[in-house]
Amino acid sequence: MGLRDFFSNILYRQIEKRGWFEDIFSNTIRYGGKYINDENILESSDVYELLQDISNQVMLAEIVVEDSEGNEIRNHTAVKTLRNPNNYLTGSEFIKLMTNTYLLQGEVFPVRDGDRLHLAANVYTELDDRLIEHFNIGGEEIPGFMIRHIKNIGTNHLNGVGLMQLGKDTLEGVMSAEKVLTDKYKKGGLLAFLLELDAHINPQNAAQSKLIKAILDQLEAIDESRSVKMIPLGKGYKIETLESPIDDQKTLAYLNVYKKDLGKYLGINVDTYTALIKSDLEKAMMYLHNKAVKPIMKNFEDHLSLLFFGPNSDKRIKFKINILDFVTYSTKTNIAYNLVRTMITTPDDSRDMLGFQKLNSPESSKLYISKDLIAGEDLGNSTDDSLKGGDANGKEKGNEDT
């Protein structure tokens, strides 16, 4: 037994001592290991990129608890659990995995075990006569208050629908085409040769067999496209290059059509999204947010709120995204400058947006009005002398001589 197996078995025995619930999940973690059955699905660069863009936005959201009046409860135990759900996933990894599983499989099962969260695999669900959903993992029933069934809902109230089901035919075609092209160029373009002989091959002819073997050895030794082999041939021997049966242009044309179809299963138009990324990153992120991310977060909020607080609580889990995380630094600078000029925010707020430490001084926490805003305006009705830009006697600054 290797050292790695030795320690693995020790840890596994310790996990098995923790009860039936932990045993279910230790089996899932150790032997299940994969929440996505088809590992090859992420080998398609387009699928992977779209999933990354969507799940990254959800992952970057700040998770808070709000009461019925919208007040944030930042130190709530639910927030702490979501930040550190278990000992094998961070909060960010948990949310990203939950999002990707939700998109690919169409449903995901978060399970709460005290102050820990897991994503269960191989869950069997059914409705009883009273329309109450029951959950079964490996022959063990999980209490309903400990688990939620988050579905990417279609027309079936029992099961969600995901990319692997919706785009099965498209995915198989796209991935097969990608694999054909990849294999072709990994093997030097599938360069093949045909050895032609004027005479019949005679197995008893030792000289002929020796020559043919030498030629074939030379051809098989060409392992790179840069390799050059000089093969002297005797009379009656000829080598011709065979063209690859794989038509690159037809394959690429197929991919150009059907790769775009993958986006519609995730709720976005690939052409629109790609064009926006090239012209305006902020608009692209807002497009992705409104079309795909926002509905996902709303569904997550509903289910996680019920999982942590039950149906009768006024508290709610909220995902909050700062869309400015996705814009350039120069754009943030312009926004911060304009916010200060228009008195929408304080200098400290702008410093925080740009990543600088707040000054926390009386001056940096006040709102100031730009001269551009008050120029030509009638502020005579204001009772606040500071808004008029004047002194305590109401005399306007800069007009003492008039």
ABEGO torsion letter per residue (X at the ends): XBAAAAAAAAAAAAAAAAEAAAAAAAAAAAAAGBABABAAAAABAAAAAAAAAAAAAAAABBBBBBBAAGBBBAABAAAAAAABABAABBAAAAAAAAAAAAAAAGBBBBBBBEABBBBBBGBBBBBBAAGBBBBBBGGBBBBAAABBBBBBBBABAABBBBAAAAAAAAAAAAAAAAAAAAAAAAAGGGBBBBBBBABBBBAABAAAAAAAAAAAAAAAABABAABBBBBBBBBGBBBBBBBBABBAAAAAAAAAAAAAAAAAAAGBBAAAAAAAAAABAAAAAAAAAAAAAAAAAAAAAAAAAAAAAEAABABBBBBBBBAAAABBAAAAAAAAAAAAAAGABBAAAAAAAAGBBBAGBAAAABBBBBAAAABGBBAAABABAAAAGBBAAGBBBGAAAX
